[in-house]
Amino acid sequence: MVKKKQMLLIINPRSGREKIRLKLLDILDAYTGAGYQIQVYVTQKALDARDAVLKYGSRKDLIVCSGGDGTLNEVISGMMELKKPVRLGYIPAGSTNDFASSLKLPKQMMPAALNAVNGVPGAIDIGRFCKDRYFVYVAGFGAFTEVSYLTPQDKKNLLGHQAYVLEGVKSLASIKSYPMKITSPEETLEGEFIYGMVTNTVSVGGFKGLVTQDVALNDGLFEVLLIRTPKTPLELSGIVTGLLMREEEKSELVYKFKTKSLHIQAYEPVDWVLDGEFGGTRTEVSIENLQQQIEILCPSSSKSRNGVQNEK
């Protein structure tokens, strides 16, 4: 008798428009047919996905998760603590699914579910945040970042990406300035900033190319975007110009560069967002790129576009 492969299937039932409920039996049937014995874990609260990985993941051949970017963050955060590597399959089911877009994962539920077991394994970089947290595709602070975790789930489900835009417009009047010193092997910057993000993704919040068009998910480098506080209406318009510039072009207000690590010393507490979820309030932050730490199953087309190295 052939021994069945072991799968942990983690489901966030509230992600997106709750489409997983309509396809779950079909997905389980497909996975059983592919030779897997499946343990299903349905999350109930924050950190459930991470805890499930820590409790059951080391005994599995494959972990598959269905949910949004926050669920993916929890699963990978748990996987980073496992003693042996386990491959990951991902069924994107959130409102924006930024990282899934970077991997060119199918947008429809069943094709994505099949890719999660039949795709080609590729290694991706993971960000370590302050030694005790991880992020998959973005760590950010400042203007609009709170939108991702303060937008109500029911509004995300109803409106999708538009929900973030609507909440972002509401926050325009309360943009705050943060005095800080930012140090990397490439840059040292000091002053007041209204926004910053450290990314490993093609799109953030559904918007592509904010930092650069040249993104590889496994090169050991982050793409960084920092925006200084504008002092005049002219400088405010200069930010728009700076955002439209290519990475190699220089702006006095908008900084774009690649780096493997970053240290930020703020002179007052700053709220951070990791993969769309609240990442804590901190005055000092260290961020490090851990190169090619997780193997995720991808469509073969994502290899050439985004530098995900498939096995030979």
C-alpha positions as CSV (number, residue, x, y, z in Angstrom):
1,M,0.0,0.0,0.0
2,V,1.4,3.4,-1.0
3,K,1.8,5.7,1.9
4,K,-0.2,8.9,1.5
5,K,1.5,12.3,1.5
6,Q,0.5,14.5,4.5
7,M,-1.0,17.9,4.0
8,L,-2.0,20.6,6.4
9,L,-4.8,22.8,4.8
10,I,-5.3,26.1,6.7
11,I,-8.4,28.1,5.8
12,N,-9.4,31.6,6.8
13,P,-13.2,31.3,6.1
14,R,-13.7,35.1,6.2
15,S,-11.1,36.2,3.7
16,G,-12.3,37.9,0.5
17,R,-15.9,37.2,-0.4
18,E,-15.8,33.8,1.5
19,K,-15.6,32.0,-1.8
20,I,-13.7,29.1,-0.3
21,R,-17.0,27.9,1.2
22,L,-18.4,27.2,-2.2
23,K,-15.4,25.3,-3.5
24,L,-14.1,23.4,-0.4
25,L,-15.5,20.0,-1.3
26,D,-14.1,20.2,-4.8
27,I,-10.7,21.2,-3.4
28,L,-10.7,18.4,-0.9
29,D,-11.7,15.9,-3.6
30,A,-8.8,17.1,-5.8
31,Y,-6.3,16.9,-3.0
32,T,-7.4,13.4,-2.0
33,G,-7.2,12.3,-5.6
34,A,-3.6,13.7,-5.8
35,G,-2.6,11.3,-3.0
36,Y,-2.8,13.5,0.1
37,Q,-4.2,12.7,3.5
38,I,-5.5,16.1,4.6
39,Q,-5.7,17.7,8.0
40,V,-8.0,20.8,7.8
41,Y,-7.6,23.7,10.2
42,V,-10.1,26.6,10.0
43,T,-8.9,29.7,11.7
44,Q,-11.0,31.5,14.3
45,K,-8.9,34.4,15.4
46,A,-5.6,36.3,14.9
47,L,-2.5,34.1,15.0
48,D,-4.5,30.8,14.6
49,A,-2.8,30.1,11.3
50,R,0.7,30.5,12.7
51,D,-0.1,28.4,15.8
52,A,-1.5,25.6,13.6
53,V,1.7,25.5,11.6
54,L,3.8,25.4,14.7
55,K,1.7,22.6,16.2
56,Y,1.2,20.4,13.1
57,G,3.4,21.6,10.3
58,S,6.6,19.7,11.0
59,R,4.8,16.4,10.4
60,K,3.5,17.4,6.9
61,D,4.9,17.1,3.4
62,L,2.9,20.2,2.2
63,I,1.2,23.1,3.9
64,V,-1.6,24.8,1.8
65,C,-3.3,28.0,3.0
66,S,-6.4,29.8,1.8
67,G,-6.8,33.4,2.8
68,G,-5.5,36.9,2.2
69,D,-2.1,38.4,2.7
70,G,-2.5,38.4,6.4
71,T,-3.2,34.7,6.5
72,L,-0.2,34.0,4.3
73,N,2.0,36.1,6.7
74,E,0.8,34.0,9.7
75,V,1.5,30.7,7.9
76,I,5.0,31.7,6.7
77,S,5.8,33.2,10.2
78,G,5.1,29.8,11.6
79,M,7.0,28.0,8.9
80,M,10.1,30.1,9.6
81,E,10.2,28.6,13.1
82,L,9.9,24.9,12.0
83,K,13.1,22.8,12.3
84,K,12.7,21.2,8.9
85,P,11.6,22.9,5.7
86,V,8.1,22.2,4.3
87,R,6.8,23.4,0.9
88,L,3.9,25.8,0.7
89,G,0.9,26.0,-1.6
90,Y,-1.2,29.2,-1.6
91,I,-4.8,29.7,-2.6
92,P,-5.2,33.5,-2.6
93,A,-8.6,34.5,-1.2
94,G,-8.2,38.0,0.1
95,S,-9.3,41.4,-1.1
96,T,-6.1,42.5,-2.8
97,N,-3.7,39.5,-2.8
98,D,-0.6,41.5,-3.6
99,F,1.9,38.8,-3.2
100,A,-0.2,36.3,-5.2
101,S,-0.1,38.8,-8.1
102,S,3.7,38.9,-7.9
103,L,3.8,35.1,-8.2
104,K,1.3,35.2,-11.1
105,L,-0.9,32.7,-9.2
106,P,-4.3,32.0,-10.8
107,K,-7.1,34.4,-9.7
108,Q,-9.8,31.7,-9.8
109,M,-10.2,29.5,-6.8
110,M,-10.0,26.0,-8.4
111,P,-7.0,26.7,-10.7
112,A,-5.2,28.3,-7.7
113,A,-6.0,25.3,-5.6
114,L,-4.6,22.9,-8.2
115,N,-1.5,25.0,-8.6
116,A,-1.0,24.7,-4.8
117,V,-0.3,21.0,-5.3
118,N,0.8,20.7,-8.9
119,G,2.9,23.9,-9.3
120,V,6.6,24.3,-9.7
121,P,8.5,24.9,-6.4
122,G,10.4,28.2,-6.3
123,A,12.3,29.8,-3.4
124,I,11.3,33.3,-2.1
125,D,12.9,35.8,0.2
126,I,11.4,36.5,3.6
127,G,11.8,39.7,5.7
128,R,12.8,39.5,9.3
129,F,11.4,42.4,11.4
130,C,13.0,43.3,14.7
131,K,14.2,39.7,15.2
132,D,10.8,38.6,16.4
133,R,8.5,39.1,13.4
134,Y,8.4,38.2,9.7
135,F,6.9,39.7,6.6
136,V,6.4,38.3,3.2
137,Y,6.1,41.3,0.9
138,V,5.9,44.7,2.8
139,A,6.7,46.4,6.0
140,G,5.5,50.0,6.1
141,F,4.8,53.0,8.2
142,G,3.1,56.4,7.8
143,A,0.5,57.8,5.5
144,F,-2.2,55.3,4.4
145,T,-0.5,52.2,6.0
146,E,-3.2,52.0,8.8
147,V,-5.8,51.7,6.1
148,S,-5.0,48.0,5.4
149,Y,-5.7,46.9,9.0
150,L,-8.4,49.4,10.0
151,T,-10.6,48.8,7.0
152,P,-13.5,46.6,8.3
153,Q,-13.5,43.0,7.0
154,D,-17.1,43.2,5.7
155,K,-16.2,46.3,3.7
156,K,-13.1,44.5,2.2
157,N,-15.4,41.6,1.3
158,L,-18.0,43.8,-0.4
159,L,-15.8,46.3,-2.2
160,G,-12.4,44.5,-2.6
161,H,-9.6,46.8,-3.6
162,Q,-11.9,49.8,-3.7
163,A,-12.4,49.5,0.1
164,Y,-8.7,50.4,0.6
165,V,-9.0,53.4,-1.7
166,L,-12.1,54.7,0.2
167,E,-10.5,54.4,3.6
168,G,-7.3,56.0,2.3
169,V,-9.1,59.1,1.2
170,K,-10.5,59.4,4.7
171,S,-7.0,59.4,6.2
172,L,-5.7,62.3,4.0
173,A,-6.5,64.9,6.6
174,S,-4.5,63.1,9.3
175,I,-1.2,62.5,7.7
176,K,1.6,62.6,10.3
177,S,5.3,63.4,10.1
178,Y,7.9,61.2,11.7
179,P,11.4,62.4,12.6
180,M,13.9,59.5,12.2
181,K,17.3,58.3,11.0
182,I,17.4,55.6,8.4
183,T,20.6,53.6,7.8
184,S,21.4,50.9,5.2
185,P,24.6,49.8,3.5
186,E,23.6,52.1,0.6
187,E,22.0,55.1,2.2
188,T,21.9,57.2,5.4
189,L,19.0,59.6,5.6
190,E,17.8,61.8,8.5
191,G,14.8,64.1,8.8
192,E,11.0,63.9,8.8
193,F,9.2,61.4,6.7
194,I,5.5,60.8,6.1
195,Y,5.8,57.4,4.5
196,G,8.1,54.5,4.2
197,M,7.9,50.9,2.9
198,V,10.3,48.0,2.5
199,T,9.0,45.6,-0.1
200,N,9.6,42.3,-1.9
201,T,6.7,42.5,-4.3
202,V,5.5,43.7,-7.7
203,S,2.4,45.4,-6.3
204,V,1.4,47.0,-3.0
205,G,-2.3,47.7,-2.3
206,G,-3.0,46.7,-5.9
207,F,-0.7,49.4,-7.3
208,K,2.2,48.1,-9.4
209,G,5.7,49.6,-9.9
210,L,5.6,52.1,-7.0
211,V,9.4,51.5,-6.3
212,T,10.7,49.9,-9.5
213,Q,9.7,47.7,-12.3
214,D,12.8,45.5,-11.7
215,V,11.7,43.2,-8.9
216,A,13.0,39.7,-8.1
217,L,11.5,37.8,-5.2
218,N,14.6,35.8,-4.5
219,D,17.6,38.1,-5.0
220,G,18.2,38.8,-1.3
221,L,17.3,42.5,-1.8
222,F,14.3,44.7,-0.7
223,E,12.9,47.6,-2.7
224,V,12.6,50.6,-0.5
225,L,10.5,53.7,-0.9
226,L,10.8,56.7,1.5
227,I,8.9,60.0,1.3
228,R,10.1,63.1,3.1
229,T,7.5,65.5,4.7
230,P,6.6,68.3,2.3
231,K,6.8,71.8,3.7
232,T,5.1,73.7,0.9
233,P,2.4,73.0,-1.8
234,L,5.2,73.0,-4.3
235,E,7.0,70.3,-2.5
236,L,3.8,68.3,-2.3
237,S,3.6,68.3,-6.0
238,G,7.2,67.3,-6.1
239,I,6.3,64.1,-4.3
240,V,4.0,63.2,-7.2
241,T,6.8,63.9,-9.6
242,G,9.2,61.8,-7.5
243,L,6.9,58.8,-7.4
244,L,6.8,58.8,-11.2
245,M,10.5,58.9,-11.5
246,R,12.6,55.8,-12.2
247,E,14.7,54.3,-9.4
248,E,17.9,55.7,-10.8
249,E,16.6,59.2,-11.1
250,K,17.1,61.4,-8.0
251,S,14.5,63.3,-6.0
252,E,14.9,65.5,-2.9
253,L,11.7,64.2,-1.4
254,V,11.3,60.6,-2.7
255,Y,14.0,58.0,-2.2
256,K,14.0,54.7,-4.0
257,F,16.7,52.1,-3.6
258,K,17.5,48.4,-3.1
259,T,19.1,47.0,0.1
260,K,19.5,43.7,2.0
261,S,19.0,45.4,5.4
262,L,17.8,48.6,7.1
263,H,17.9,50.2,10.5
264,I,15.5,52.9,11.5
265,Q,15.8,55.0,14.7
266,A,12.6,57.1,15.2
267,Y,12.5,59.9,17.8
268,E,8.9,59.0,18.7
269,P,6.8,55.8,18.5
270,V,5.8,54.7,15.0
271,D,3.1,52.3,14.1
272,W,4.2,49.6,11.6
273,V,2.2,47.4,9.2
274,L,3.4,44.0,8.1
275,D,1.7,42.5,5.1
276,G,-1.4,44.5,5.7
277,E,-1.7,43.7,9.4
278,F,-0.7,45.8,12.5
279,G,3.0,45.1,13.2
280,G,3.4,47.0,16.5
281,T,4.5,50.4,17.7
282,R,8.2,50.9,17.8
283,T,11.0,53.5,18.0
284,E,13.8,51.3,16.7
285,V,13.4,48.8,13.9
286,S,15.9,46.5,12.2
287,I,14.9,44.8,8.9
288,E,16.8,42.0,7.3
289,N,16.3,40.0,4.1
290,L,16.5,36.3,4.6
291,Q,17.2,35.0,1.0
292,Q,15.3,32.1,-0.5
293,Q,13.9,30.8,2.8
294,I,10.5,29.4,1.8
295,E,9.6,27.1,-1.2
296,I,6.2,28.0,-2.6
297,L,4.5,26.3,-5.5
298,C,4.2,28.6,-8.5
299,P,3.0,28.5,-12.1
300,S,6.0,28.0,-14.4
301,S,5.4,31.4,-16.0
302,S,6.3,33.2,-12.8
303,K,9.9,32.0,-13.0
304,S,11.2,34.3,-15.7
305,R,9.1,37.3,-14.8
306,N,9.9,37.7,-11.1
307,G,13.1,35.7,-10.6
308,V,11.6,32.8,-8.6
309,Q,14.2,30.1,-9.0
310,N,12.6,26.8,-9.7
311,E,14.2,23.5,-8.9
312,K,16.3,21.9,-11.6
